[in-house]
């Protein structure tokens, strides 16, 4: 898959032990919007719900494998015109908090972007008051790079955020140490290589 502005989802779902990340259909987009409308979720989103579910590329619905319930969403997009650099975001609806789904989905997205899409650097941001998100980000291997302000779609004001980065080299080290959980993309036309 091409990087940057040409990056598109291949249509192949990303599978984890408990979750599936895939392109959302109309019903799933509505479920994502409903989860994101919860004020406890909305106040922490850096992207509007349609940013997670309405983009033609880079947006996934996160579905629980056992029940097929929509638990959240994950998305990525290029950072400006910088090749091989993307920003990621994810959220899990409040009914599914405390199950480790945010970490599992975020790790799966990271693995896919580094293995299948050849990105070299990933960025993410969280609202400074969102300690749950910060724990997920740190568990996934991101390193703090600074703070700033970002406009909150729900609050319609600028809020303080923390910025984090993860590069391919550090991710490979974490995978070699077994620090991240395993995820894999469904095999399609040709076998894909596993992470280091």
BASE-680835 format. One line per 3 residues: number of its first residue (from 1); their letters; for each residue z, x, y of N, C-alpha, C, O, CB. Coordinates in Angstrom, 3 decimals, padded with zeros to 6 digits. Each point is the difference from the previous one (the first is absolute). Glycine has a CB too. Layout:
BEGIN
NUM = A = Z,X,Y,Z,X,Y,Z,X,Y,Z,X,Y,Z,X,Y ~ ...
//
This chain:
BEGIN
1 = XXX = 000.000,000.841,-001.170,000.000,-000.841,001.170,000.000,000.885,001.231,000.668,001.034,000.034,000.539,-002.875,-001.266 ~ -001.934,001.444,002.208,-000.072,000.771,001.239,001.292,-000.142,000.778,000.748,-000.961,-000.180,-003.232,000.652,000.260 ~ 002.734,001.266,000.778,001.204,-000.007,000.811,-000.287,-000.574,001.374,-001.147,-000.274,000.354,002.008,002.254,-001.605
4 = XXX = 000.220,-002.158,002.027,-000.134,-000.405,001.392,-000.518,-001.404,000.148,000.402,-000.907,-000.729,-000.785,003.248,001.304 ~ -000.524,-002.518,000.387,-000.479,-001.341,000.309,-000.773,-000.621,-001.145,-000.109,-001.224,-000.069,000.022,001.879,002.439 ~ -000.451,000.150,-003.271,-000.772,-000.541,-001.105,000.865,-000.362,-001.194,-000.515,-000.518,-000.991,-001.398,001.864,001.766
7 = XXX = 003.224,-001.086,-000.710,000.879,-000.280,-001.137,000.042,-001.500,-000.264,000.231,-000.796,000.911,001.154,002.840,-000.387 ~ -001.608,-002.414,-001.755,000.072,-001.382,-000.424,000.727,-000.062,-001.323,-000.004,000.966,-000.763,-002.126,-001.532,001.977 ~ 002.753,-000.564,-001.490,000.614,-000.179,-001.296,-001.093,-000.146,-001.043,-000.999,-000.682,000.229,003.033,-000.394,000.808
10 = XXX = -001.849,001.709,-002.170,-001.014,-000.063,-001.042,000.040,-001.310,-000.744,-000.941,-000.328,-000.722,001.071,002.774,000.501 ~ 000.929,-003.198,000.378,000.151,-001.224,-000.758,000.816,000.231,-001.257,000.434,-000.962,-000.634,-002.604,000.159,001.539 ~ 002.388,002.050,-001.281,000.827,000.307,-001.153,001.456,-000.101,000.397,000.435,000.673,000.935,-002.211,000.827,-001.892
13 = XXX = 002.537,-002.331,000.262,001.421,-000.115,000.334,000.751,001.298,-000.292,-000.411,000.794,-000.846,000.294,-003.246,000.361 ~ 001.204,002.650,001.187,000.921,001.092,-000.267,001.152,-000.603,-000.791,000.641,-000.950,000.451,-001.294,002.254,001.674 ~ 000.910,-000.760,-003.292,001.039,-000.535,-000.877,001.210,000.908,-000.022,-000.130,001.223,-000.049,-001.615,-002.322,-001.342
16 = XXX = 002.924,000.498,001.427,001.253,000.725,-000.205,000.716,-000.685,-001.160,-000.538,-000.931,-000.601,000.719,001.636,003.075 ~ 001.010,-000.255,-002.786,000.747,-000.602,-001.100,000.247,-001.493,000.230,-000.036,-000.789,-000.944,001.117,003.006,000.527 ~ -000.826,-002.607,001.687,000.357,-001.402,000.266,-000.912,-000.720,000.972,000.124,-001.211,000.187,002.167,001.868,-000.640
19 = XXX = -003.214,000.080,001.082,-000.781,-000.576,001.094,-001.492,000.234,-000.176,-000.430,000.879,-000.747,002.375,-000.534,002.246 ~ -002.722,-001.159,-000.789,-001.441,000.183,000.149,-000.288,-000.034,001.497,000.437,-000.912,000.702,-000.973,-000.164,-002.982 ~ -000.205,002.079,002.766,-000.495,-000.005,001.374,-001.492,-000.258,-000.085,-000.715,000.740,-000.676,002.527,000.874,001.517
22 = XXX = -002.297,-002.655,-000.164,-001.413,-000.363,-000.083,-000.433,-000.677,001.287,000.818,-000.322,000.862,-000.648,000.077,-003.357 ~ -001.483,000.035,002.607,-000.525,-000.737,001.147,000.554,-001.414,-000.018,-000.006,-000.645,-001.048,-002.098,002.041,001.056 ~ 002.585,-001.899,001.131,000.545,-001.364,000.014,-001.095,-001.059,000.066,-001.015,000.177,000.673,003.055,000.710,000.440
25 = XXX = -001.814,-001.996,-001.828,-000.881,-001.155,000.154,000.609,-000.917,001.073,001.048,000.319,000.562,-001.848,-000.168,-003.009 ~ 000.161,-001.263,002.724,000.458,-000.871,001.098,001.425,-000.490,-000.217,000.794,-000.008,000.941,-003.151,-000.702,-000.576 ~ 002.692,000.308,-001.567,001.355,-000.478,-000.279,001.032,001.105,000.154,001.105,-000.236,000.489,-002.061,-001.450,-002.046
28 = XXX = 000.598,002.884,001.142,000.912,001.139,000.138,000.179,000.397,001.460,001.090,000.404,000.404,-001.785,000.392,-002.668 ~ -000.371,-000.908,003.061,000.135,000.275,001.438,000.987,-000.972,000.645,000.786,000.391,000.863,-003.148,000.485,-000.805 ~ 002.320,-002.143,-000.476,000.946,-000.990,000.520,001.429,000.338,-000.438,000.941,-000.161,000.778,-002.756,-001.599,-000.819
31 = XXX = 001.978,002.223,-001.186,001.332,000.374,-000.495,000.544,001.214,000.757,001.190,000.064,000.307,-001.787,-000.978,-002.578 ~ -000.282,001.875,002.568,000.413,001.174,000.786,000.471,-000.451,001.381,001.044,000.441,000.481,-002.687,001.038,-001.732 ~ 000.874,-002.356,001.883,000.364,-000.490,001.339,001.338,-000.732,-000.033,000.802,000.132,000.925,-003.237,-000.334,-000.340
34 = XXX = 002.680,-000.566,-001.638,001.267,-000.724,-000.111,001.173,000.977,-000.154,001.038,-000.184,000.636,-002.255,-001.770,-001.679 ~ 001.065,002.981,000.213,001.063,000.996,-000.154,000.250,000.742,001.317,001.144,000.269,000.366,-001.757,-000.007,-002.798 ~ -000.464,000.059,003.129,000.110,000.755,001.255,000.549,-000.846,001.144,000.472,000.549,000.995,-002.379,000.855,-001.748
37 = XXX = 001.855,-002.720,000.633,000.494,-000.887,001.060,001.535,-000.037,000.044,000.579,-000.422,001.001,-002.664,-000.960,-001.250 ~ 002.727,001.813,-000.806,001.455,000.064,-000.022,000.439,000.921,001.144,-000.445,001.146,000.058,000.541,-001.554,-002.597 ~ 000.761,-000.059,003.443,000.406,000.827,001.145,000.593,001.359,-000.396,-000.186,000.983,000.718,000.601,-003.097,000.508
40 = XXX = 000.298,002.183,-002.361,000.598,001.270,-000.431,-001.080,001.004,-000.413,000.219,001.210,000.070,001.838,-002.450,-000.827 ~ -003.218,000.743,000.328,-001.128,000.871,-000.336,-000.833,000.263,001.249,-000.318,001.148,000.312,000.275,-002.043,-002.678 ~ -000.307,-000.167,003.074,-000.922,000.088,001.139,000.458,000.984,001.064,-000.823,000.724,000.561,000.192,-003.065,-001.001
43 = XXX = 001.939,002.383,000.732,000.478,000.868,001.065,-000.161,001.481,-000.335,000.100,000.851,000.883,001.509,-002.633,-000.256 ~ -001.855,002.088,-001.884,-000.147,001.402,-000.409,-001.441,000.410,-000.289,-000.254,001.168,-000.296,002.529,-001.322,-000.633 ~ -003.223,-000.776,001.006,-001.387,000.331,-000.297,-000.670,000.687,001.182,000.113,-000.439,001.145,-000.216,-001.504,-002.709
46 = XXX = -000.593,003.028,001.259,-000.776,000.695,001.031,-001.402,-000.577,000.105,-000.706,000.252,000.977,002.037,001.828,-001.382 ~ -001.736,-002.845,-000.586,-001.309,-000.658,000.013,000.230,-001.496,-000.154,000.935,-000.421,-000.681,-002.103,002.468,-000.303 ~ 000.332,-002.835,001.602,000.086,-001.438,-000.163,-000.376,-000.346,-001.441,-000.718,000.767,-000.642,000.171,-001.158,003.102
49 = XXX = 001.015,-000.747,-002.984,-000.308,-000.351,-001.386,-001.488,000.041,-000.326,-000.391,000.393,-001.099,002.410,-001.800,001.124 ~ -002.855,000.994,000.945,-001.441,000.050,-000.282,-000.489,001.443,-000.144,-001.039,000.235,-000.616,000.741,-002.388,001.875 ~ 001.018,003.104,-000.709,-000.341,001.408,-000.193,000.176,000.435,-001.440,-000.663,000.929,-000.462,001.331,-000.493,002.802
52 = XXX = 000.235,-001.116,-003.055,000.204,000.303,-001.409,-000.949,-000.788,-000.888,-000.393,000.480,-001.064,002.775,000.020,001.558 ~ -002.754,-001.697,-000.073,-000.743,-000.861,-000.914,-001.414,-000.331,000.436,-000.786,-000.476,-000.819,002.936,-000.446,000.193 ~ -002.507,001.154,001.882,-001.291,-000.458,000.471,-001.041,001.082,000.194,-001.156,-000.301,000.297,002.375,-001.487,000.764
55 = XXX = -000.826,003.051,-001.223,-000.963,001.081,000.201,-001.023,000.017,-001.133,000.353,-000.277,-001.146,001.392,001.620,002.371 ~ -003.005,-001.024,-000.928,-001.001,000.077,-001.063,000.222,001.205,-000.914,-000.520,000.023,-001.116,-001.096,-001.166,002.633 ~ 002.373,002.139,-001.070,000.258,001.164,-000.846,001.417,000.507,000.267,000.557,-000.209,001.078,-003.025,000.827,-001.085
58 = XXX = 003.024,000.039,-000.973,001.294,000.626,000.171,001.207,-000.887,-000.172,001.120,000.478,000.182,-002.270,000.993,001.289 ~ 000.991,-002.745,-001.815,001.140,-000.902,-000.135,000.153,-000.451,-001.451,-000.970,-000.366,-000.664,000.655,-000.404,003.041 ~ 001.561,000.808,-002.846,000.323,-000.434,-001.355,001.077,-001.071,000.035,000.873,000.011,000.868,-001.495,002.250,-001.761
61 = XXX = 000.556,-003.173,-000.043,001.116,-000.884,-000.288,000.786,000.668,-001.120,-000.586,000.598,-000.902,-000.680,-002.727,001.625 ~ 002.591,002.029,-000.666,000.862,000.542,-001.044,000.507,-001.181,-000.821,000.688,-000.885,000.509,-000.003,002.908,000.915 ~ -001.044,-002.013,-002.716,000.287,-001.119,-000.893,000.904,000.477,-001.133,-000.213,001.074,-000.564,-002.003,-002.164,001.133
64 = XXX = 003.214,000.294,-000.895,000.876,000.293,-001.129,-000.776,-000.275,-001.285,-000.544,-001.090,-000.179,002.638,000.513,001.525 ~ -002.146,001.566,-002.239,-000.818,-000.138,-001.210,000.482,-001.127,-000.905,-000.821,-000.756,-000.519,000.334,003.184,000.649 ~ 001.781,-002.559,-000.330,000.518,-001.000,-000.927,-000.214,-001.429,000.441,-000.359,-000.857,-000.808,002.013,002.509,000.159
67 = XXX = -001.435,-001.918,001.933,-000.043,-001.374,000.499,-001.253,-000.323,000.804,-000.280,-001.174,000.245,002.735,001.235,-000.205 ~ -003.211,000.940,000.375,-001.157,-000.139,000.888,000.403,-000.448,001.407,-000.844,-000.443,000.778,-000.552,-000.105,-002.775 ~ 002.686,000.664,002.323,000.476,-000.358,001.340,-000.423,001.062,001.005,000.047,001.196,-000.290,001.915,-002.426,-000.703
70 = XXX = -002.375,000.786,002.175,-000.294,000.916,001.100,001.338,000.460,000.570,000.797,-000.810,000.473,-003.034,-000.334,000.067 ~ 002.475,002.465,-000.593,001.279,000.532,000.481,-000.126,000.712,001.340,001.006,000.228,000.671,-000.302,000.012,-003.032 ~ -001.923,000.115,002.762,-000.185,000.695,001.264,-001.425,000.472,000.176,-000.936,-000.550,-000.581,003.302,001.247,000.501
73 = XXX = -002.513,000.337,000.897,-001.331,000.518,000.306,000.096,001.482,000.325,001.063,000.509,000.354,-001.800,-002.767,000.497 ~ -000.393,002.935,-000.979,-000.113,001.418,000.356,-001.369,000.200,000.613,-000.953,-000.698,-000.347,002.532,001.438,-001.514 ~ -001.678,000.214,002.773,-001.279,000.231,000.674,-000.100,001.458,000.428,001.001,000.707,000.121,-001.059,-003.103,000.675
76 = XXX = -001.181,002.821,-000.573,-000.233,001.329,000.556,-001.194,-000.071,000.927,-000.833,-000.902,-000.090,001.800,002.027,-001.957 ~ -001.028,-000.156,002.935,-001.133,000.092,000.906,-000.118,001.406,000.519,000.985,000.737,000.027,-000.732,-003.132,000.611 ~ -001.440,002.782,-000.226,-000.198,001.350,000.532,000.762,000.188,001.301,000.244,-000.961,000.730,-002.495,001.052,-001.811
79 = XXX = 002.622,001.139,001.365,000.665,000.340,001.254,-001.058,000.533,000.946,-000.438,001.144,-000.122,002.647,-000.633,-001.040 ~ -002.614,-001.341,002.100,-001.040,000.397,000.955,-001.260,000.436,-000.719,-000.460,-000.657,-000.934,002.219,001.347,002.557 ~ -002.314,000.433,-001.171,-001.218,000.513,-000.631,000.305,001.210,-000.886,-000.905,000.743,-000.380,-000.435,-001.574,002.335
82 = XXX = 002.625,001.021,-002.282,000.400,001.140,-000.819,-000.320,-000.275,-001.458,000.561,-000.921,-000.593,001.259,001.501,002.226 ~ -002.707,000.200,-002.212,-000.372,-000.146,-001.395,001.165,000.382,-000.900,000.760,000.913,000.321,-003.153,-000.444,000.257 ~ 002.534,-001.150,-001.682,000.991,000.275,-001.033,001.433,-000.253,000.458,000.938,000.492,-000.627,-002.505,001.181,-000.290
85 = XXX = 001.755,-002.430,002.000,001.336,-000.344,000.487,000.073,-001.522,000.107,-000.863,-000.635,000.606,001.098,002.847,000.676 ~ 000.812,-002.787,-001.881,000.170,-001.455,000.041,001.431,-000.343,000.366,000.918,000.801,-000.174,-002.723,-001.097,-001.546 ~ 001.972,-000.913,002.231,001.329,-000.543,000.226,000.184,-001.139,-000.989,-000.911,-000.802,-000.206,000.921,001.458,002.683
88 = XXX = 001.178,-000.730,-003.095,000.269,-001.059,-000.956,001.134,-000.880,000.505,000.799,000.410,000.843,-001.591,001.055,-002.727 ~ 000.844,-002.679,001.354,001.069,-000.934,000.311,000.184,-000.913,-001.206,-000.951,-000.269,-000.733,000.455,000.361,003.237 ~ 001.702,-000.558,-002.701,000.263,-000.959,-001.071,001.211,-000.838,000.363,000.821,000.403,000.824,-001.812,001.154,-002.541
91 = XXX = 001.096,-002.718,001.103,001.209,-000.798,000.137,000.170,-000.860,-001.241,-000.965,-000.316,-000.696,000.744,000.299,003.213 ~ 001.456,-000.351,-002.776,000.350,-000.901,-001.088,000.775,-001.157,000.607,000.860,000.199,000.858,-000.803,001.687,-002.584 ~ -000.368,-003.101,001.274,000.686,-001.180,000.516,001.473,-000.017,-000.380,000.390,000.539,-001.036,-002.536,-001.777,000.909
94 = XXX = 002.957,000.617,000.970,001.452,000.000,-000.197,000.446,-000.491,-001.372,000.956,000.558,-000.538,-000.761,-000.912,002.956 ~ -000.830,-000.662,-003.026,000.462,-000.429,-001.326,-000.094,001.101,-001.067,000.604,-000.114,-001.066,-001.315,-002.186,001.684 ~ -000.038,003.354,-000.330,-000.220,001.064,-000.982,000.688,001.305,000.376,-000.215,001.016,-000.660,-001.950,-002.076,000.118
97 = XXX = 002.986,001.055,001.583,000.710,001.200,000.420,001.001,000.419,-001.068,000.508,-000.830,-000.753,-000.797,000.180,003.164 ~ 000.561,001.937,-002.463,001.014,000.527,-000.899,-000.465,000.242,-001.423,000.823,000.305,-000.863,000.780,-001.463,002.257 ~ -002.889,001.034,-001.666,-000.539,000.188,-001.353,-000.788,001.305,-000.148,-000.466,000.320,-001.093,000.360,-002.798,000.876
100 = XXX = -000.043,003.231,001.313,-000.771,001.238,-000.051,-001.497,-000.202,000.128,-000.771,000.940,-000.191,002.554,-000.028,-001.207 ~ -002.208,-002.142,001.724,-001.434,-000.277,000.095,-000.663,000.734,001.161,-001.143,000.441,-000.124,001.578,-002.661,-000.890 ~ 000.259,002.355,002.131,-000.605,000.681,001.152,-000.298,001.455,-000.346,-001.074,000.510,000.317,002.302,-002.043,001.266
103 = XXX = -000.285,002.195,-002.228,-000.223,001.392,-000.401,-001.132,000.096,-001.015,-000.869,000.863,000.123,003.287,-000.352,000.309 ~ -002.416,-001.378,-001.423,-001.023,000.027,-001.053,-001.399,-000.245,000.570,-000.949,000.694,-000.365,002.665,-001.499,-001.281 ~ -001.843,-000.169,002.529,-001.307,-000.307,000.599,-000.466,001.126,000.912,-001.172,000.373,-000.018,001.704,-002.813,-000.106
106 = XXX = 000.382,002.979,000.918,-000.360,001.075,000.928,-000.410,001.256,-000.761,-000.978,000.651,000.368,002.562,-001.593,001.339 ~ -000.851,001.291,-002.763,-000.372,001.155,-000.814,-001.368,-000.196,-000.641,-000.792,000.939,-000.080,003.212,-000.492,-000.358 ~ -002.696,-001.658,-000.014,-001.300,-000.271,-000.614,-001.135,000.168,001.000,-001.042,000.565,-000.329,002.150,-002.139,-001.254
109 = XXX = -000.908,001.084,002.801,-001.021,000.148,001.037,-000.206,001.472,000.335,-001.136,000.460,000.123,001.734,-002.718,000.808 ~ 000.491,002.991,-000.784,-000.082,001.438,000.294,-000.774,000.719,-001.100,-000.916,000.770,000.289,003.106,-000.876,000.958 ~ -001.828,-000.138,-002.501,-000.679,000.652,-001.122,-001.498,-000.294,000.022,-000.820,000.894,-000.207,002.927,-001.058,-001.150
112 = XXX = -002.452,-001.089,001.609,-001.409,-000.385,000.033,-000.754,000.721,001.115,-001.117,000.471,-000.212,001.742,-002.701,-000.726 ~ -000.030,002.317,002.103,-000.678,000.641,001.134,-000.174,001.498,-000.219,-001.029,000.560,000.378,001.984,-002.302,001.130 ~ 000.022,002.395,-002.106,-000.122,001.438,-000.246,-000.904,000.301,-001.200,-000.751,000.975,000.034,003.037,-000.668,000.939
115 = XXX = -002.229,-001.114,-002.020,-000.783,000.276,-001.215,-001.420,-000.532,000.108,-000.963,000.743,-000.184,003.065,-000.821,-001.145 ~ -002.230,-001.202,001.626,-001.308,-000.641,-000.046,-000.805,000.135,001.278,-001.229,-000.039,-000.042,002.199,-001.530,-001.549 ~ -000.302,001.727,002.731,-000.687,-000.027,001.287,-000.016,001.332,000.723,-000.588,000.116,001.075,001.233,-002.462,-000.923
118 = XXX = -000.012,003.343,-000.724,-000.033,001.360,000.549,000.531,000.134,001.421,-000.460,000.860,000.751,-001.462,-000.490,-002.205 ~ 002.881,-001.205,001.833,000.646,000.206,001.286,000.872,001.242,-000.090,000.510,000.329,-001.071,-000.545,-002.814,001.578 ~ 000.205,003.170,000.608,000.812,001.217,000.039,001.351,-000.207,000.671,000.960,000.702,-000.316,-003.062,000.595,000.360
121 = XXX = 002.187,-002.257,000.881,001.230,-000.248,000.747,000.176,-001.512,000.175,-000.944,-000.716,000.332,000.739,002.953,000.880 ~ 001.432,-002.700,-001.443,000.335,-001.408,000.217,001.141,-000.092,001.008,000.951,000.781,-000.046,-001.704,-001.386,-002.303 ~ 000.645,-000.346,003.246,001.025,-000.265,001.002,000.558,-001.402,-000.227,-000.669,-000.857,-000.578,-000.463,002.404,002.247
124 = XXX = 002.350,-001.772,-001.213,000.552,-001.350,000.040,001.056,-000.052,001.090,000.475,001.032,000.473,-000.933,-001.392,-002.944 ~ 000.815,-000.843,002.857,001.023,-000.194,001.025,000.888,-001.154,-000.425,-000.437,-000.907,-000.708,-001.088,001.791,002.534 ~ 002.771,-000.841,-001.389,000.879,-001.141,-000.203,000.812,-000.232,001.264,000.219,000.910,000.799,-000.103,-000.457,-003.282
127 = XXX = 000.318,-001.683,002.639,000.858,-000.319,001.130,001.300,000.772,-000.179,000.546,000.029,-001.103,-001.586,-002.344,001.393 ~ 001.538,002.928,000.746,001.167,000.873,-000.081,001.222,-000.710,-000.564,000.852,000.648,-000.609,-001.751,000.616,002.535 ~ 001.009,-002.561,-001.742,001.156,-000.746,-000.505,-000.159,-000.440,-001.453,000.931,-000.568,-000.571,-000.532,-000.203,002.888
130 = XXX = -001.550,001.019,-002.925,-000.276,-000.469,-001.359,000.379,001.081,-001.018,-000.843,000.787,-000.431,-001.032,-002.256,001.297 ~ 003.146,001.492,-001.237,000.479,001.034,-000.930,-000.570,-000.167,-001.400,-000.169,000.988,-000.715,002.253,-000.844,002.046 ~ -002.386,-001.380,-001.738,-000.612,-000.216,-001.326,-001.358,000.694,-000.073,-000.306,000.675,-000.983,001.506,-002.889,000.760
133 = XXX = -001.997,002.046,001.247,-001.329,000.628,000.011,000.117,001.512,000.016,-000.763,000.696,-000.670,-000.168,-002.682,001.866 ~ 001.878,002.488,-000.437,000.173,001.456,000.059,000.336,000.558,-001.381,-000.511,001.056,-000.373,001.282,-001.240,002.764 ~ 000.079,-000.504,-003.157,000.339,000.464,-001.356,-001.237,000.024,-000.888,-000.194,000.950,-000.759,002.514,-001.879,001.018
136 = XXX = -003.157,-000.095,-000.176,-001.239,-000.034,-000.791,-000.890,001.172,000.384,-000.515,000.710,-000.864,000.651,-003.222,000.687 ~ -000.314,002.707,001.472,-000.860,001.081,000.501,000.485,001.350,-000.501,-000.802,000.815,-000.456,000.276,-002.172,002.494 ~ 001.820,001.604,-001.960,000.550,001.279,-000.452,-000.111,000.151,-001.517,-000.282,001.094,-000.487,001.855,-001.116,002.436
139 = XXX = -001.355,-001.068,-002.708,-000.146,000.072,-001.457,-001.425,000.360,-000.399,-000.222,000.630,-001.034,002.045,-002.319,000.792 ~ -002.776,001.289,001.057,-001.408,000.272,-000.290,-000.427,001.395,000.441,-001.159,000.372,-000.182,000.712,-002.802,000.415 ~ 001.357,003.204,000.340,-000.287,001.390,000.335,-000.428,000.275,001.421,-000.284,001.147,000.344,-000.316,-000.935,-002.644
142 = XXX = 000.544,-001.237,003.137,-000.390,000.211,001.395,001.075,000.787,000.735,001.187,-000.097,-000.313,-002.514,-002.038,000.284 ~ 000.892,002.914,001.008,000.910,000.803,000.806,-000.051,-000.472,001.452,-001.070,-000.284,000.539,000.764,002.261,-002.093 ~ 001.471,-002.054,002.171,000.125,-000.462,001.386,-000.765,000.936,000.934,000.111,001.221,-000.115,002.147,-002.240,-000.399
145 = XXX = -003.039,000.445,001.445,-000.762,000.802,000.951,000.269,-000.343,001.446,-000.511,000.675,000.893,-001.201,-000.482,-002.609 ~ 002.498,-001.221,001.975,000.315,-000.326,001.384,000.170,-001.486,000.197,-000.144,-000.794,-000.930,-001.101,002.797,001.654 ~ 001.554,-002.361,000.502,000.183,-001.405,000.319,-000.889,-000.360,001.182,-000.534,000.870,000.689,002.909,-000.822,-001.562
148 = XXX = -002.518,-001.324,001.085,-000.838,-000.481,001.086,000.177,-001.493,000.156,001.012,-000.563,-000.418,-002.662,002.402,000.015 ~ 000.677,-002.470,000.998,000.027,-001.443,000.227,-001.262,-000.605,-000.604,-001.058,000.628,-000.023,002.429,-000.358,002.153 ~ -001.237,-001.513,-002.622,-001.129,-000.721,-000.568,000.175,-001.472,000.353,001.119,-000.513,000.021,-001.393,002.196,-001.930
151 = XXX = -000.808,-002.340,002.179,000.071,-001.423,000.343,000.235,-000.808,-001.273,-000.724,000.151,-000.984,-000.815,000.186,002.979 ~ 002.553,-001.193,-001.968,000.320,-000.884,-001.118,-000.792,-001.290,000.157,000.161,-000.690,001.007,002.163,001.689,-001.236 ~ -003.185,-001.351,-000.743,-000.763,-001.240,000.116,000.889,-001.246,000.060,-000.323,-000.965,000.692,-001.522,002.095,-001.914
154 = XXX = 002.965,-001.104,000.493,000.883,-001.164,-000.032,000.807,-000.136,001.284,000.151,-001.101,000.529,-000.019,001.325,-003.001 ~ 000.383,000.889,002.970,000.853,-000.031,001.186,-000.793,000.094,001.299,000.489,-000.376,001.065,001.306,001.406,-002.425 ~ -003.025,-000.522,001.261,-000.905,000.154,001.159,000.566,000.911,001.081,-000.245,-000.186,001.192,-000.621,-002.082,-001.669
157 = XXX = 001.621,003.247,000.028,000.523,001.033,000.888,-000.085,001.328,-000.753,-000.179,000.030,-001.218,001.748,-001.675,002.425 ~ -001.439,002.727,-000.465,000.033,001.315,-000.642,001.390,000.232,-000.580,001.013,-000.303,000.631,-002.778,001.202,000.959 ~ 001.793,-000.352,-002.814,001.263,000.289,-000.686,-000.002,001.461,-000.428,-001.066,000.576,-000.219,001.274,-002.978,-000.587
160 = XXX = 000.982,003.018,000.683,000.054,001.394,-000.444,-000.360,000.111,-001.481,000.447,-000.793,-000.828,001.313,001.274,002.562 ~ -002.580,000.523,-002.042,-000.410,000.249,-001.385,000.212,001.472,-000.344,000.087,000.866,000.871,-001.783,-002.739,-000.746 ~ 001.775,002.114,-001.421,000.049,001.361,-000.526,-001.319,000.255,-000.716,-000.510,-000.883,-000.689,003.059,000.838,000.441
163 = XXX = -003.106,001.241,000.402,-001.291,000.366,-000.599,000.255,001.011,-001.113,000.822,000.906,000.141,-002.064,-001.328,002.049 ~ 000.528,000.252,-003.293,000.153,000.851,-001.172,-001.368,000.441,-000.503,-001.000,-000.682,000.228,003.143,-000.493,-000.836 ~ -002.185,002.317,-000.078,-001.244,000.533,-000.542,000.227,000.489,-001.430,001.085,000.464,-000.351,-001.851,000.193,002.672
166 = XXX = -000.278,-000.772,-003.131,-000.024,000.551,-001.356,-001.370,000.625,-000.213,-001.019,-000.677,000.132,002.690,-001.052,-001.006 ~ -001.702,003.012,000.547,-001.292,000.627,-000.264,-000.199,000.162,-001.505,000.943,-000.076,-000.788,-000.844,001.285,003.006 ~ -001.346,-000.985,-002.584,-000.364,000.089,-001.413,000.804,001.074,-000.730,000.427,-000.219,-001.133,-002.718,-000.567,001.724
169 = XXX = 002.500,001.919,000.028,000.710,001.101,-000.656,001.435,-000.393,-000.368,000.449,000.259,-001.117,-001.871,001.368,002.394 ~ 002.130,-002.245,-000.345,001.356,-000.446,-000.296,000.002,-001.107,-001.056,000.864,-000.022,-000.876,-000.179,000.640,003.209 ~ -001.640,-001.526,-002.250,-000.108,-001.062,-000.994,-000.228,000.594,-001.389,000.626,-000.432,-000.969,-001.540,-001.130,002.723
172 = XXX = 000.013,002.558,-001.859,-000.246,000.641,-001.293,001.269,000.644,-000.545,000.262,-000.069,-001.201,-002.637,000.475,001.871 ~ 003.158,000.215,000.195,001.263,000.601,-000.432,000.960,-001.061,-000.520,000.634,000.185,-001.039,-000.946,001.650,002.711 ~ 000.416,-002.937,-000.955,000.871,-001.084,-000.445,-000.446,-000.556,-001.348,000.830,-000.257,-000.873,-000.357,-000.302,003.260
175 = XXX = -001.775,000.374,-002.558,-000.514,-000.510,-001.273,000.287,000.984,-001.130,000.343,-000.415,-001.108,-002.143,-000.837,002.337 ~ 001.664,002.544,-000.963,000.260,001.016,-001.029,001.474,-000.007,-000.404,000.332,000.255,-001.158,-002.212,001.157,002.070 ~ 002.760,-001.704,000.043,001.431,-000.055,-000.295,000.404,-001.331,-000.610,001.137,-000.157,-000.444,-000.737,001.737,002.313
178 = XXX = -001.322,-002.543,-001.895,000.327,-001.313,-000.546,000.815,-000.859,000.947,000.670,-000.936,-000.437,-000.742,001.954,-001.790 ~ 000.024,-000.714,003.525,000.807,-000.737,000.979,-000.530,-001.400,000.249,000.784,-000.900,000.299,-000.201,003.058,000.760 ~ -001.875,-002.370,-001.171,-000.586,-001.315,000.250,-000.298,-000.686,-001.314,-000.284,000.650,-001.006,-000.698,000.151,003.167
181 = XXX = 001.051,-002.142,-002.141,-000.360,-000.776,-001.182,-001.494,000.082,-000.250,-000.764,000.361,000.896,002.692,-001.906,-000.490 ~ -002.336,001.222,-001.580,-001.403,000.087,-000.381,-000.727,-001.292,000.323,000.523,-001.087,-000.245,000.070,002.701,-001.562 ~ -001.777,-001.503,002.349,-000.869,-001.150,000.188,-001.403,000.419,-000.376,-000.344,001.181,000.040,001.806,-002.135,001.799
184 = XXX = -002.259,-000.019,-002.202,-001.375,000.332,-000.351,-000.912,-001.140,000.395,000.410,-001.159,000.051,000.370,002.601,-001.947 ~ -002.011,-001.096,002.173,-001.013,-000.981,000.343,-000.703,-000.379,-001.299,-000.250,000.849,-000.855,-000.060,000.085,003.229 ~ -000.006,-002.218,-002.509,-000.685,-000.457,-001.201,-001.290,000.791,-000.177,-000.740,000.211,000.961,001.738,-002.521,-000.712
187 = XXX = -001.263,002.738,-001.455,-001.215,000.756,-000.286,-001.209,-000.915,000.178,000.005,-001.145,-000.453,001.242,002.655,-001.164 ~ -002.273,-001.001,002.275,-001.219,-000.786,000.194,-001.153,000.777,-000.595,-000.021,000.241,-001.207,000.920,-001.330,003.314 ~ -001.846,001.480,-001.300,-001.203,000.660,-000.496,000.271,001.369,-000.615,-000.570,000.332,-001.039,-000.690,-001.557,002.770
190 = XXX = 002.104,002.008,-001.117,000.239,001.339,-000.484,001.485,000.295,000.023,000.716,-000.529,000.850,-002.969,001.256,-000.043 ~ 002.730,000.097,-001.710,001.429,000.327,000.006,000.390,000.696,001.285,-000.768,000.799,000.536,000.737,-000.616,-003.018 ~ 001.209,-000.479,002.974,000.536,000.654,001.178,001.036,000.994,-000.450,000.697,-000.226,-000.989,-001.134,-001.786,002.435
193 = XXX = 000.549,003.133,-000.717,000.972,001.004,-000.375,001.396,-000.422,000.431,000.162,-000.710,000.993,-001.921,002.481,-000.814 ~ 002.766,-001.334,-000.926,001.395,-000.292,000.328,000.466,000.997,001.053,-000.552,001.089,000.153,000.996,-002.024,-002.477 ~ 000.593,000.518,003.040,000.599,000.902,000.988,000.646,001.185,-000.703,000.333,-000.059,-001.184,000.064,-001.872,002.755
196 = X = -000.230,003.006,-000.810,000.574,001.231,-000.553,001.337,-000.244,-000.630,000.620,000.931,-000.514,-001.822,000.364,002.210
//
